[in-house]
């Protein structure tokens, strides 16, 4: 049975409602909502997989921090759904960029034993339904 976002992922549901109300605009005020959704995603073992890319497609950065939030969203979902892709998140967490401490928290969740147990081995390369690589993205 597929998860029900409205009940199983309240932070993601709140982010989606916020983005819908703002026409997808994402800015500094949205940082807590985006980070909460990413934490929730990782704590749940990334069960939603790459479906969060649909949310990302609707994001419209409204300011520099909004662009940073989009970037963190991309690298976190990518690292959570593919093995060996943690490097970008780790590097960002070690930087002096805005939200680096929060990226460090996401990296800690991603590399925690509980996450690995929840996900099991993750693919290193996406495969599209037609069998060709990289999921068509």
mmCIF file of the C-alpha atoms, coordinates in Angstrom:
data_MODEL
# 
_entry.id   MODEL 
# 
loop_
_atom_site.group_PDB 
_atom_site.id 
_atom_site.type_symbol 
_atom_site.label_atom_id 
_atom_site.label_alt_id 
_atom_site.label_comp_id 
_atom_site.label_asym_id 
_atom_site.label_entity_id 
_atom_site.label_seq_id 
_atom_site.pdbx_PDB_ins_code 
_atom_site.Cartn_x 
_atom_site.Cartn_y 
_atom_site.Cartn_z 
_atom_site.occupancy 
_atom_site.B_iso_or_equiv 
_atom_site.pdbx_formal_charge 
_atom_site.auth_seq_id 
_atom_site.auth_comp_id 
_atom_site.auth_asym_id 
_atom_site.auth_atom_id 
_atom_site.pdbx_PDB_model_num 
ATOM 1   C CA . UNK A 1 1   ? 0.000  0.000  0.000   1.00 0.00 ? 1   UNK A CA 1 
ATOM 2   C CA . UNK A 1 2   ? 1.337  3.422  -0.948  1.00 0.00 ? 2   UNK A CA 1 
ATOM 3   C CA . UNK A 1 3   ? 1.905  5.900  1.842   1.00 0.00 ? 3   UNK A CA 1 
ATOM 4   C CA . UNK A 1 4   ? -0.662 8.656  2.345   1.00 0.00 ? 4   UNK A CA 1 
ATOM 5   C CA . UNK A 1 5   ? 1.318  11.891 2.321   1.00 0.00 ? 5   UNK A CA 1 
ATOM 6   C CA . UNK A 1 6   ? -1.325 13.790 4.283   1.00 0.00 ? 6   UNK A CA 1 
ATOM 7   C CA . UNK A 1 7   ? -1.113 11.406 7.236   1.00 0.00 ? 7   UNK A CA 1 
ATOM 8   C CA . UNK A 1 8   ? 2.234  9.625  6.878   1.00 0.00 ? 8   UNK A CA 1 
ATOM 9   C CA . UNK A 1 9   ? 4.272  12.721 5.954   1.00 0.00 ? 9   UNK A CA 1 
ATOM 10  C CA . UNK A 1 10  ? 2.798  15.774 7.691   1.00 0.00 ? 10  UNK A CA 1 
ATOM 11  C CA . UNK A 1 11  ? 5.880  17.944 7.100   1.00 0.00 ? 11  UNK A CA 1 
ATOM 12  C CA . UNK A 1 12  ? 5.831  17.177 3.379   1.00 0.00 ? 12  UNK A CA 1 
ATOM 13  C CA . UNK A 1 13  ? 2.080  17.795 3.233   1.00 0.00 ? 13  UNK A CA 1 
ATOM 14  C CA . UNK A 1 14  ? 2.608  21.167 4.943   1.00 0.00 ? 14  UNK A CA 1 
ATOM 15  C CA . UNK A 1 15  ? 5.391  22.066 2.497   1.00 0.00 ? 15  UNK A CA 1 
ATOM 16  C CA . UNK A 1 16  ? 3.217  21.129 -0.463  1.00 0.00 ? 16  UNK A CA 1 
ATOM 17  C CA . UNK A 1 17  ? 0.361  23.275 0.852   1.00 0.00 ? 17  UNK A CA 1 
ATOM 18  C CA . UNK A 1 18  ? 2.747  26.163 1.452   1.00 0.00 ? 18  UNK A CA 1 
ATOM 19  C CA . UNK A 1 19  ? 4.186  25.882 -2.062  1.00 0.00 ? 19  UNK A CA 1 
ATOM 20  C CA . UNK A 1 20  ? 0.744  25.660 -3.638  1.00 0.00 ? 20  UNK A CA 1 
ATOM 21  C CA . UNK A 1 21  ? -0.365 28.803 -1.821  1.00 0.00 ? 21  UNK A CA 1 
ATOM 22  C CA . UNK A 1 22  ? 2.784  30.654 -2.923  1.00 0.00 ? 22  UNK A CA 1 
ATOM 23  C CA . UNK A 1 23  ? 2.681  29.493 -6.537  1.00 0.00 ? 23  UNK A CA 1 
ATOM 24  C CA . UNK A 1 24  ? 5.806  27.452 -5.978  1.00 0.00 ? 24  UNK A CA 1 
ATOM 25  C CA . UNK A 1 25  ? 7.884  30.397 -4.802  1.00 0.00 ? 25  UNK A CA 1 
ATOM 26  C CA . UNK A 1 26  ? 10.482 29.270 -2.318  1.00 0.00 ? 26  UNK A CA 1 
ATOM 27  C CA . UNK A 1 27  ? 12.393 31.703 -0.140  1.00 0.00 ? 27  UNK A CA 1 
ATOM 28  C CA . UNK A 1 28  ? 14.117 32.203 3.165   1.00 0.00 ? 28  UNK A CA 1 
ATOM 29  C CA . UNK A 1 29  ? 10.857 31.967 5.109   1.00 0.00 ? 29  UNK A CA 1 
ATOM 30  C CA . UNK A 1 30  ? 10.343 28.466 3.714   1.00 0.00 ? 30  UNK A CA 1 
ATOM 31  C CA . UNK A 1 31  ? 13.609 27.063 5.085   1.00 0.00 ? 31  UNK A CA 1 
ATOM 32  C CA . UNK A 1 32  ? 12.053 25.423 8.171   1.00 0.00 ? 32  UNK A CA 1 
ATOM 33  C CA . UNK A 1 33  ? 9.336  23.745 6.084   1.00 0.00 ? 33  UNK A CA 1 
ATOM 34  C CA . UNK A 1 34  ? 11.787 22.430 3.460   1.00 0.00 ? 34  UNK A CA 1 
ATOM 35  C CA . UNK A 1 35  ? 14.243 21.171 6.067   1.00 0.00 ? 35  UNK A CA 1 
ATOM 36  C CA . UNK A 1 36  ? 11.456 19.512 8.083   1.00 0.00 ? 36  UNK A CA 1 
ATOM 37  C CA . UNK A 1 37  ? 10.240 17.715 4.938   1.00 0.00 ? 37  UNK A CA 1 
ATOM 38  C CA . UNK A 1 38  ? 13.757 16.500 4.145   1.00 0.00 ? 38  UNK A CA 1 
ATOM 39  C CA . UNK A 1 39  ? 14.320 15.315 7.734   1.00 0.00 ? 39  UNK A CA 1 
ATOM 40  C CA . UNK A 1 40  ? 11.004 13.470 7.619   1.00 0.00 ? 40  UNK A CA 1 
ATOM 41  C CA . UNK A 1 41  ? 11.966 11.873 4.278   1.00 0.00 ? 41  UNK A CA 1 
ATOM 42  C CA . UNK A 1 42  ? 15.290 10.647 5.664   1.00 0.00 ? 42  UNK A CA 1 
ATOM 43  C CA . UNK A 1 43  ? 13.894 9.488  9.024   1.00 0.00 ? 43  UNK A CA 1 
ATOM 44  C CA . UNK A 1 44  ? 11.388 7.383  7.098   1.00 0.00 ? 44  UNK A CA 1 
ATOM 45  C CA . UNK A 1 45  ? 14.122 5.685  5.112   1.00 0.00 ? 45  UNK A CA 1 
ATOM 46  C CA . UNK A 1 46  ? 13.365 7.561  1.886   1.00 0.00 ? 46  UNK A CA 1 
ATOM 47  C CA . UNK A 1 47  ? 10.303 5.415  1.190   1.00 0.00 ? 47  UNK A CA 1 
ATOM 48  C CA . UNK A 1 48  ? 8.945  8.078  -1.141  1.00 0.00 ? 48  UNK A CA 1 
ATOM 49  C CA . UNK A 1 49  ? 12.021 7.629  -3.288  1.00 0.00 ? 49  UNK A CA 1 
ATOM 50  C CA . UNK A 1 50  ? 12.475 9.928  -6.225  1.00 0.00 ? 50  UNK A CA 1 
ATOM 51  C CA . UNK A 1 51  ? 8.835  11.016 -6.195  1.00 0.00 ? 51  UNK A CA 1 
ATOM 52  C CA . UNK A 1 52  ? 9.997  14.133 -4.362  1.00 0.00 ? 52  UNK A CA 1 
ATOM 53  C CA . UNK A 1 53  ? 11.474 15.292 -7.670  1.00 0.00 ? 53  UNK A CA 1 
ATOM 54  C CA . UNK A 1 54  ? 7.919  16.226 -8.646  1.00 0.00 ? 54  UNK A CA 1 
ATOM 55  C CA . UNK A 1 55  ? 7.887  18.660 -5.724  1.00 0.00 ? 55  UNK A CA 1 
ATOM 56  C CA . UNK A 1 56  ? 11.241 20.056 -6.769  1.00 0.00 ? 56  UNK A CA 1 
ATOM 57  C CA . UNK A 1 57  ? 9.982  20.656 -10.305 1.00 0.00 ? 57  UNK A CA 1 
ATOM 58  C CA . UNK A 1 58  ? 7.427  23.080 -8.874  1.00 0.00 ? 58  UNK A CA 1 
ATOM 59  C CA . UNK A 1 59  ? 9.895  25.103 -6.796  1.00 0.00 ? 59  UNK A CA 1 
ATOM 60  C CA . UNK A 1 60  ? 10.593 28.662 -7.942  1.00 0.00 ? 60  UNK A CA 1 
ATOM 61  C CA . UNK A 1 61  ? 13.423 30.253 -5.921  1.00 0.00 ? 61  UNK A CA 1 
ATOM 62  C CA . UNK A 1 62  ? 12.355 33.712 -4.750  1.00 0.00 ? 62  UNK A CA 1 
ATOM 63  C CA . UNK A 1 63  ? 15.710 34.710 -3.260  1.00 0.00 ? 63  UNK A CA 1 
ATOM 64  C CA . UNK A 1 64  ? 19.243 33.336 -2.831  1.00 0.00 ? 64  UNK A CA 1 
ATOM 65  C CA . UNK A 1 65  ? 18.256 31.187 0.144   1.00 0.00 ? 65  UNK A CA 1 
ATOM 66  C CA . UNK A 1 66  ? 15.410 29.759 -1.922  1.00 0.00 ? 66  UNK A CA 1 
ATOM 67  C CA . UNK A 1 67  ? 17.980 28.665 -4.506  1.00 0.00 ? 67  UNK A CA 1 
ATOM 68  C CA . UNK A 1 68  ? 20.051 27.111 -1.720  1.00 0.00 ? 68  UNK A CA 1 
ATOM 69  C CA . UNK A 1 69  ? 16.995 25.223 -0.462  1.00 0.00 ? 69  UNK A CA 1 
ATOM 70  C CA . UNK A 1 70  ? 16.397 23.851 -3.962  1.00 0.00 ? 70  UNK A CA 1 
ATOM 71  C CA . UNK A 1 71  ? 20.008 22.706 -4.144  1.00 0.00 ? 71  UNK A CA 1 
ATOM 72  C CA . UNK A 1 72  ? 19.835 21.016 -0.740  1.00 0.00 ? 72  UNK A CA 1 
ATOM 73  C CA . UNK A 1 73  ? 16.610 19.315 -1.796  1.00 0.00 ? 73  UNK A CA 1 
ATOM 74  C CA . UNK A 1 74  ? 18.245 17.954 -4.964  1.00 0.00 ? 74  UNK A CA 1 
ATOM 75  C CA . UNK A 1 75  ? 21.422 16.676 -3.339  1.00 0.00 ? 75  UNK A CA 1 
ATOM 76  C CA . UNK A 1 76  ? 19.599 15.183 -0.350  1.00 0.00 ? 76  UNK A CA 1 
ATOM 77  C CA . UNK A 1 77  ? 17.053 13.270 -2.434  1.00 0.00 ? 77  UNK A CA 1 
ATOM 78  C CA . UNK A 1 78  ? 19.783 12.130 -4.819  1.00 0.00 ? 78  UNK A CA 1 
ATOM 79  C CA . UNK A 1 79  ? 21.980 10.886 -1.972  1.00 0.00 ? 79  UNK A CA 1 
ATOM 80  C CA . UNK A 1 80  ? 19.044 9.179  -0.265  1.00 0.00 ? 80  UNK A CA 1 
ATOM 81  C CA . UNK A 1 81  ? 17.963 7.296  -3.371  1.00 0.00 ? 81  UNK A CA 1 
ATOM 82  C CA . UNK A 1 82  ? 21.387 6.336  -4.775  1.00 0.00 ? 82  UNK A CA 1 
ATOM 83  C CA . UNK A 1 83  ? 24.364 4.751  -3.105  1.00 0.00 ? 83  UNK A CA 1 
ATOM 84  C CA . UNK A 1 84  ? 27.646 6.617  -3.232  1.00 0.00 ? 84  UNK A CA 1 
ATOM 85  C CA . UNK A 1 85  ? 26.138 10.048 -3.902  1.00 0.00 ? 85  UNK A CA 1 
ATOM 86  C CA . UNK A 1 86  ? 26.565 11.514 -0.428  1.00 0.00 ? 86  UNK A CA 1 
ATOM 87  C CA . UNK A 1 87  ? 29.601 13.599 -1.387  1.00 0.00 ? 87  UNK A CA 1 
ATOM 88  C CA . UNK A 1 88  ? 27.777 16.782 -2.413  1.00 0.00 ? 88  UNK A CA 1 
ATOM 89  C CA . UNK A 1 89  ? 25.791 16.881 0.824   1.00 0.00 ? 89  UNK A CA 1 
ATOM 90  C CA . UNK A 1 90  ? 28.884 16.146 2.897   1.00 0.00 ? 90  UNK A CA 1 
ATOM 91  C CA . UNK A 1 91  ? 30.859 18.885 1.126   1.00 0.00 ? 91  UNK A CA 1 
ATOM 92  C CA . UNK A 1 92  ? 28.066 21.413 1.547   1.00 0.00 ? 92  UNK A CA 1 
ATOM 93  C CA . UNK A 1 93  ? 27.803 20.576 5.245   1.00 0.00 ? 93  UNK A CA 1 
ATOM 94  C CA . UNK A 1 94  ? 31.533 21.232 5.649   1.00 0.00 ? 94  UNK A CA 1 
ATOM 95  C CA . UNK A 1 95  ? 31.328 24.600 3.871   1.00 0.00 ? 95  UNK A CA 1 
ATOM 96  C CA . UNK A 1 96  ? 30.687 28.055 5.255   1.00 0.00 ? 96  UNK A CA 1 
ATOM 97  C CA . UNK A 1 97  ? 27.591 28.475 3.069   1.00 0.00 ? 97  UNK A CA 1 
ATOM 98  C CA . UNK A 1 98  ? 24.127 29.337 4.415   1.00 0.00 ? 98  UNK A CA 1 
ATOM 99  C CA . UNK A 1 99  ? 22.374 26.304 5.942   1.00 0.00 ? 99  UNK A CA 1 
ATOM 100 C CA . UNK A 1 100 ? 25.624 24.324 6.171   1.00 0.00 ? 100 UNK A CA 1 
ATOM 101 C CA . UNK A 1 101 ? 24.800 23.268 9.741   1.00 0.00 ? 101 UNK A CA 1 
ATOM 102 C CA . UNK A 1 102 ? 21.387 22.048 8.616   1.00 0.00 ? 102 UNK A CA 1 
ATOM 103 C CA . UNK A 1 103 ? 23.015 20.184 5.731   1.00 0.00 ? 103 UNK A CA 1 
ATOM 104 C CA . UNK A 1 104 ? 25.252 18.542 8.324   1.00 0.00 ? 104 UNK A CA 1 
ATOM 105 C CA . UNK A 1 105 ? 22.184 17.372 10.202  1.00 0.00 ? 105 UNK A CA 1 
ATOM 106 C CA . UNK A 1 106 ? 20.729 15.934 6.987   1.00 0.00 ? 106 UNK A CA 1 
ATOM 107 C CA . UNK A 1 107 ? 24.050 14.220 6.262   1.00 0.00 ? 107 UNK A CA 1 
ATOM 108 C CA . UNK A 1 108 ? 24.074 12.715 9.763   1.00 0.00 ? 108 UNK A CA 1 
ATOM 109 C CA . UNK A 1 109 ? 20.572 11.292 9.198   1.00 0.00 ? 109 UNK A CA 1 
ATOM 110 C CA . UNK A 1 110 ? 21.602 9.959  5.787   1.00 0.00 ? 110 UNK A CA 1 
ATOM 111 C CA . UNK A 1 111 ? 24.686 8.205  7.105   1.00 0.00 ? 111 UNK A CA 1 
ATOM 112 C CA . UNK A 1 112 ? 23.127 6.889  10.317  1.00 0.00 ? 112 UNK A CA 1 
ATOM 113 C CA . UNK A 1 113 ? 22.877 3.108  10.654  1.00 0.00 ? 113 UNK A CA 1 
ATOM 114 C CA . UNK A 1 114 ? 19.085 3.411  10.983  1.00 0.00 ? 114 UNK A CA 1 
ATOM 115 C CA . UNK A 1 115 ? 18.856 4.937  7.497   1.00 0.00 ? 115 UNK A CA 1 
ATOM 116 C CA . UNK A 1 116 ? 20.960 2.174  5.979   1.00 0.00 ? 116 UNK A CA 1 
ATOM 117 C CA . UNK A 1 117 ? 18.856 -0.477 7.689   1.00 0.00 ? 117 UNK A CA 1 
ATOM 118 C CA . UNK A 1 118 ? 15.649 1.129  6.448   1.00 0.00 ? 118 UNK A CA 1 
ATOM 119 C CA . UNK A 1 119 ? 16.769 1.439  2.838   1.00 0.00 ? 119 UNK A CA 1 
ATOM 120 C CA . UNK A 1 120 ? 19.048 -1.527 2.400   1.00 0.00 ? 120 UNK A CA 1 
ATOM 121 C CA . UNK A 1 121 ? 21.408 -1.290 -0.569  1.00 0.00 ? 121 UNK A CA 1 
ATOM 122 C CA . UNK A 1 122 ? 20.610 1.641  -2.833  1.00 0.00 ? 122 UNK A CA 1 
ATOM 123 C CA . UNK A 1 123 ? 21.262 1.579  -6.576  1.00 0.00 ? 123 UNK A CA 1 
ATOM 124 C CA . UNK A 1 124 ? 24.245 3.546  -7.794  1.00 0.00 ? 124 UNK A CA 1 
ATOM 125 C CA . UNK A 1 125 ? 22.625 4.299  -11.178 1.00 0.00 ? 125 UNK A CA 1 
ATOM 126 C CA . UNK A 1 126 ? 18.971 4.889  -11.989 1.00 0.00 ? 126 UNK A CA 1 
ATOM 127 C CA . UNK A 1 127 ? 17.432 2.721  -14.660 1.00 0.00 ? 127 UNK A CA 1 
ATOM 128 C CA . UNK A 1 128 ? 14.542 3.910  -16.775 1.00 0.00 ? 128 UNK A CA 1 
ATOM 129 C CA . UNK A 1 129 ? 11.614 1.642  -17.484 1.00 0.00 ? 129 UNK A CA 1 
ATOM 130 C CA . UNK A 1 130 ? 13.015 0.990  -20.953 1.00 0.00 ? 130 UNK A CA 1 
ATOM 131 C CA . UNK A 1 131 ? 16.210 -0.355 -19.330 1.00 0.00 ? 131 UNK A CA 1 
ATOM 132 C CA . UNK A 1 132 ? 18.464 2.546  -20.250 1.00 0.00 ? 132 UNK A CA 1 
ATOM 133 C CA . UNK A 1 133 ? 20.379 4.479  -17.579 1.00 0.00 ? 133 UNK A CA 1 
ATOM 134 C CA . UNK A 1 134 ? 19.761 7.555  -15.447 1.00 0.00 ? 134 UNK A CA 1 
ATOM 135 C CA . UNK A 1 135 ? 16.000 7.417  -15.222 1.00 0.00 ? 135 UNK A CA 1 
ATOM 136 C CA . UNK A 1 136 ? 15.546 9.809  -18.121 1.00 0.00 ? 136 UNK A CA 1 
ATOM 137 C CA . UNK A 1 137 ? 16.443 12.871 -16.053 1.00 0.00 ? 137 UNK A CA 1 
# 
